[in-house]
């Protein structure tokens, strides 16, 4: 394979579909990665490729904008191979690959992923807040929520049109009508929307309305669904499964990314433990652990972790302090009358009181969260 046959841009931009299948084959088999220095010219990369082939190994160059990576395929790899290539001109570092999650890991993507949806950046220095009701119940409820959270600094509106419920007799969403209401709210407020998709057959219709697909905890390892949203070319928020190991979570993200969609957001929403004082147990340590393992943005959902309104704020602040890129918070005009998750939803005044605190903690850890003038209580 020549150096021109496999070219893609930064993962904030969709990958070139022509080269994707070849890229995945290479990544799946790669045993070592040689990362070239930023701005290295192609004539400097050529001797590296030649040396790899002299050793009876295969070289697979991947050229990005200003950055080149050379995958080395073949076994056995001589023990001294690392040192051999590290001293060659233009080589920044050499990494042996043993991880199963190769697209989600740092090895093939040395820069942090920033997902851009028009003027919204997810994974940048600015903490992103997603807020809104658990379920779409009416146009009035959604519009009132959208206006309120927008005025207080949220960038995206959440709301479930299709709801997975523990009991089949609970409210399970308004379906397409709910999606239409969310789209109306986006048109008026400019907020981007995120909503859950539950089955592969729903991906097409949900994709006509949403800006981000949400995959809920119960579907985190629904691999057919993950593959389908991976083909849809829209960002995906992947919530952690109830009892999922972090490596299993990253492998679930790998299913989405393997279909050509690099824009995955990981959302910690609490895991199931023996403790019943909260709905779930927030694994706040997952934030720095994930950031050491993966370049993908990491969010915290303090609402589902707490399950109790008075605890939501503290968990939100803990998530930001730990380095989370964003928060997903349930906000409802009248939580006591909510058709789902009212006990863990904030009202507008509670959300208004929390946002300046989130902004303050963001600044304390070197991030930012702009609050509109006049917001807060």
Legacy VTK file of the C-alpha trace (Angstrom):
# vtk DataFile Version 3.0
C-alpha trace
ASCII
DATASET POLYDATA
POINTS 377 float
0.000 0.000 0.000
1.418 3.372 -0.996
1.489 6.420 1.217
-1.279 8.051 -0.848
-3.750 5.191 -0.667
-4.768 5.747 2.938
-5.438 9.350 3.880
-7.858 10.787 6.433
-8.280 14.060 8.234
-8.622 14.792 11.942
-11.431 12.770 13.514
-13.456 15.878 14.299
-14.241 15.654 10.566
-15.863 12.494 9.143
-13.354 9.987 7.816
-12.924 9.367 4.127
-15.246 6.370 3.449
-13.069 5.178 0.565
-10.161 4.404 2.862
-12.114 3.246 5.921
-12.192 -0.506 5.260
-8.463 -0.577 4.657
-7.851 1.507 7.778
-9.844 -0.884 9.952
-8.057 -3.928 8.569
-4.715 -2.329 9.341
-5.635 -1.197 12.832
-7.035 -4.618 13.703
-3.761 -6.311 12.824
-1.226 -3.673 13.849
1.402 -4.714 16.399
3.344 -1.436 16.558
2.788 2.210 15.707
5.509 4.645 14.703
4.362 8.211 15.313
6.163 10.749 13.168
6.877 14.287 14.334
4.324 16.936 13.417
5.038 18.402 9.992
7.339 15.583 8.885
7.737 15.546 5.102
6.892 12.405 3.167
10.455 11.917 1.965
11.466 11.522 5.633
8.787 8.852 6.134
9.955 6.806 3.136
13.155 5.463 4.817
11.105 4.367 7.814
8.804 2.385 5.538
11.771 0.910 3.685
13.415 -0.232 6.935
10.197 -1.926 8.091
9.986 -3.870 4.841
13.676 -4.831 5.007
12.847 -6.587 8.287
10.179 -8.682 6.587
7.334 -6.696 8.164
4.519 -4.733 6.544
4.335 -0.945 6.735
0.998 0.852 6.603
1.326 4.658 6.593
-1.638 6.776 7.678
-1.321 10.418 6.729
-3.335 13.141 8.463
-3.133 16.925 8.351
0.404 17.619 9.537
0.645 14.251 11.311
1.731 10.839 10.015
1.557 7.441 11.675
3.070 4.233 10.336
1.477 0.959 11.396
3.762 -2.078 11.601
2.157 -5.457 10.950
3.853 -8.793 11.405
5.236 -11.145 14.042
7.517 -11.683 15.751
8.658 -8.138 16.451
12.343 -8.033 17.469
12.792 -6.763 21.070
15.119 -3.989 19.880
12.713 -2.694 17.237
11.519 0.214 19.369
15.015 1.608 19.841
15.869 1.041 16.176
13.084 3.305 14.940
13.149 5.875 17.736
16.560 7.123 16.554
15.511 7.490 12.914
14.971 11.049 11.595
11.415 12.320 11.929
10.284 9.703 14.466
8.651 11.102 17.601
7.917 7.866 19.440
7.186 4.175 18.991
4.246 2.413 20.632
3.583 -1.312 20.823
-0.100 -2.097 20.459
-1.714 -4.682 22.688
-5.098 -3.076 23.404
-8.325 -4.448 21.956
-9.858 -0.975 21.653
-7.646 0.539 18.997
-9.822 3.257 17.487
-10.936 4.571 20.883
-7.427 4.488 22.388
-4.648 7.057 22.263
-2.244 4.951 20.201
-3.797 5.709 16.826
-5.138 9.120 17.822
-2.635 11.190 19.802
-4.906 14.270 19.932
-8.058 14.541 22.025
-11.254 14.317 20.009
-13.340 17.483 19.802
-16.800 17.009 18.335
-18.212 20.041 16.549
-21.900 20.548 15.785
-22.112 23.992 14.201
-21.067 26.383 17.009
-21.094 23.726 19.753
-17.780 22.084 20.651
-17.772 18.968 22.806
-14.446 17.979 24.332
-12.855 21.425 24.156
-11.739 23.541 27.129
-15.348 24.624 27.665
-17.544 22.348 29.795
-20.735 21.484 27.889
-24.067 21.192 29.696
-26.955 19.177 28.308
-30.233 19.769 30.125
-33.923 19.075 29.777
-36.650 16.652 30.785
-36.289 12.898 30.920
-39.275 12.422 28.625
-41.062 14.549 26.065
-44.554 14.896 27.560
-46.021 17.839 25.637
-44.954 20.700 23.400
-45.568 23.196 26.199
-43.357 21.255 28.623
-40.486 20.935 26.147
-40.635 24.530 24.922
-40.714 25.870 28.474
-37.742 23.682 29.398
-35.763 24.603 26.292
-36.160 28.336 26.860
-35.173 28.023 30.511
-32.055 25.887 30.098
-30.894 27.939 27.107
-31.148 31.138 29.163
-29.064 29.542 31.914
-26.176 28.392 29.710
-27.024 24.891 28.448
-25.890 24.142 24.895
-27.986 21.055 24.165
-31.523 19.968 24.994
-32.221 16.429 26.158
-35.590 14.729 25.958
-36.729 11.164 25.390
-39.195 10.422 22.605
-38.644 6.668 23.018
-38.139 5.582 26.626
-36.844 2.214 27.884
-38.635 1.571 31.159
-38.146 -1.137 33.743
-41.891 -1.821 33.765
-43.855 -2.208 30.503
-46.750 -0.318 32.148
-44.825 2.933 32.651
-44.848 5.860 30.206
-42.663 4.875 27.251
-42.584 8.072 25.216
-44.447 9.845 22.438
-42.433 8.430 19.533
-42.284 10.483 16.329
-44.533 13.167 17.787
-41.964 13.646 20.531
-39.184 13.966 17.952
-41.185 16.640 16.133
-41.577 18.598 19.374
-37.834 18.459 19.994
-37.195 19.724 16.467
-39.586 22.627 17.091
-37.663 23.530 20.255
-34.383 23.473 18.344
-35.812 25.737 15.660
-36.907 28.335 18.196
-34.010 28.259 20.666
-31.071 27.098 18.557
-30.269 24.376 21.086
-28.944 21.161 19.580
-30.895 18.094 20.652
-29.967 14.669 21.943
-32.464 11.854 22.246
-32.336 8.120 22.781
-32.611 5.520 20.058
-33.556 2.030 21.219
-33.581 -0.295 18.216
-31.701 -0.548 14.911
-34.975 -0.061 13.039
-35.500 3.330 14.740
-32.110 4.773 13.765
-33.279 6.161 10.431
-36.293 8.026 11.770
-34.556 9.307 14.921
-31.630 10.408 12.774
-33.940 12.705 10.816
-34.511 14.795 13.956
-31.667 14.426 16.444
-28.214 16.014 16.441
-26.751 13.340 18.733
-27.910 9.752 19.185
-28.069 8.631 22.802
-27.484 4.961 23.565
-28.840 4.153 27.007
-27.216 1.977 29.647
-29.443 -1.001 28.846
-28.359 -0.902 25.198
-24.649 -0.267 25.761
-23.796 -3.749 24.494
-26.546 -3.992 21.875
-23.993 -4.470 19.136
-26.449 -4.409 16.228
-27.714 -1.034 17.432
-24.165 0.257 17.941
-23.223 -0.724 14.407
-26.336 0.934 12.991
-25.719 4.305 14.680
-22.093 3.995 13.609
-23.253 4.067 9.995
-25.517 7.090 10.520
-22.735 9.717 10.519
-23.978 11.614 13.565
-22.339 11.881 16.998
-23.246 9.178 19.507
-23.404 9.445 23.291
-22.765 6.011 24.775
-23.870 5.614 28.364
-22.084 3.082 30.541
-23.906 -0.189 31.110
-25.173 -1.052 34.576
-22.278 -3.385 35.412
-19.801 -2.698 32.623
-16.039 -2.742 32.994
-14.335 0.314 31.507
-12.561 -1.813 28.898
-15.905 -3.345 27.886
-17.326 0.166 27.606
-14.508 1.235 25.294
-15.017 -1.880 23.209
-18.688 -0.918 22.860
-17.509 2.478 21.565
-15.241 0.587 19.189
-18.324 -0.988 17.572
-19.615 2.484 16.684
-16.236 3.737 15.494
-15.550 0.636 13.418
-18.461 1.644 11.179
-16.758 4.914 10.297
-18.128 7.184 13.011
-15.310 8.642 15.145
-17.576 11.005 17.102
-18.438 9.106 20.276
-19.090 10.629 23.710
-18.749 8.414 26.781
-21.235 9.124 29.579
-20.808 7.785 33.120
-24.270 7.546 34.711
-23.551 5.411 37.713
-23.137 1.668 37.986
-25.067 -0.954 39.927
-23.490 -1.866 43.267
-24.752 -3.188 46.610
-25.533 0.387 47.755
-29.177 1.496 47.657
-28.904 4.977 49.181
-28.658 6.310 45.629
-30.203 5.066 42.421
-26.767 4.075 41.126
-23.208 4.523 42.354
-21.408 7.301 40.489
-17.967 6.078 39.481
-16.324 9.498 39.372
-12.938 7.805 39.027
-14.068 6.677 35.575
-13.424 10.206 34.293
-9.632 10.312 34.788
-9.322 6.589 34.052
-11.080 6.982 30.710
-9.059 10.064 29.871
-5.865 8.100 30.427
-7.101 5.349 28.113
-9.074 7.163 25.420
-9.195 10.419 23.455
-13.019 10.482 23.464
-14.965 13.164 25.418
-16.298 12.045 28.808
-19.568 13.229 30.361
-21.223 12.677 33.738
-24.969 12.140 34.220
-25.475 13.094 37.880
-29.253 12.726 37.654
-29.292 8.990 36.942
-26.417 8.398 39.333
-28.124 10.151 42.246
-31.750 9.310 41.633
-32.561 11.944 44.253
-32.881 15.649 43.511
-30.905 16.981 46.526
-27.842 14.947 45.509
-27.679 15.920 41.832
-25.762 19.170 42.336
-22.989 17.649 44.427
-22.408 14.852 41.921
-22.408 17.330 39.035
-19.703 19.399 40.721
-17.688 16.277 41.537
-17.779 15.241 37.881
-16.501 18.613 36.674
-13.816 18.665 39.382
-12.666 15.232 38.173
-12.234 16.615 34.649
-15.472 15.704 32.855
-15.987 17.411 29.502
-19.670 17.897 30.156
-22.778 17.114 32.165
-26.210 15.755 31.285
-28.773 17.032 33.814
-32.502 16.353 33.974
-34.538 19.564 34.311
-38.351 19.756 34.346
-40.837 22.621 34.780
-42.572 20.720 37.590
-40.621 17.612 38.622
-43.323 16.425 41.015
-45.672 15.999 38.046
-43.110 14.481 35.663
-44.147 11.294 33.875
-40.672 9.797 34.363
-37.696 10.437 36.677
-39.276 13.337 38.527
-37.487 12.436 41.747
-34.092 13.121 40.151
-35.067 16.154 38.042
-34.238 19.735 39.004
-36.738 22.549 38.608
-35.703 25.761 36.880
-34.719 27.558 40.086
-32.553 24.650 41.230
-30.857 24.490 37.839
-30.320 28.265 37.907
-28.646 27.992 41.317
-26.413 25.123 40.171
-25.041 26.569 36.926
-22.872 29.325 38.507
-21.377 26.692 40.826
-20.538 24.491 37.858
-18.956 27.503 36.185
-16.847 28.234 39.279
-15.592 24.644 39.562
-14.870 24.614 35.822
-12.628 27.650 36.220
-10.914 26.092 39.233
-9.790 23.128 37.127
-8.725 25.207 34.132
-11.922 24.931 32.111
-14.750 27.363 31.420
-18.539 27.472 31.383
-19.900 30.839 30.237
-23.116 31.852 32.006
-25.426 34.285 30.164
-25.752 37.713 31.778
-28.556 37.775 34.328
-28.709 34.001 34.708
-28.717 32.364 38.122
-30.459 33.186 41.351
LINES 1 378
377 0 1 2 3 4 5 6 7 8 9 10 11 12 13 14 15 16 17 18 19 20 21 22 23 24 25 26 27 28 29 30 31 32 33 34 35 36 37 38 39 40 41 42 43 44 45 46 47 48 49 50 51 52 53 54 55 56 57 58 59 60 61 62 63 64 65 66 67 68 69 70 71 72 73 74 75 76 77 78 79 80 81 82 83 84 85 86 87 88 89 90 91 92 93 94 95 96 97 98 99 100 101 102 103 104 105 106 107 108 109 110 111 112 113 114 115 116 117 118 119 120 121 122 123 124 125 126 127 128 129 130 131 132 133 134 135 136 137 138 139 140 141 142 143 144 145 146 147 148 149 150 151 152 153 154 155 156 157 158 159 160 161 162 163 164 165 166 167 168 169 170 171 172 173 174 175 176 177 178 179 180 181 182 183 184 185 186 187 188 189 190 191 192 193 194 195 196 197 198 199 200 201 202 203 204 205 206 207 208 209 210 211 212 213 214 215 216 217 218 219 220 221 222 223 224 225 226 227 228 229 230 231 232 233 234 235 236 237 238 239 240 241 242 243 244 245 246 247 248 249 250 251 252 253 254 255 256 257 258 259 260 261 262 263 264 265 266 267 268 269 270 271 272 273 274 275 276 277 278 279 280 281 282 283 284 285 286 287 288 289 290 291 292 293 294 295 296 297 298 299 300 301 302 303 304 305 306 307 308 309 310 311 312 313 314 315 316 317 318 319 320 321 322 323 324 325 326 327 328 329 330 331 332 333 334 335 336 337 338 339 340 341 342 343 344 345 346 347 348 349 350 351 352 353 354 355 356 357 358 359 360 361 362 363 364 365 366 367 368 369 370 371 372 373 374 375 376
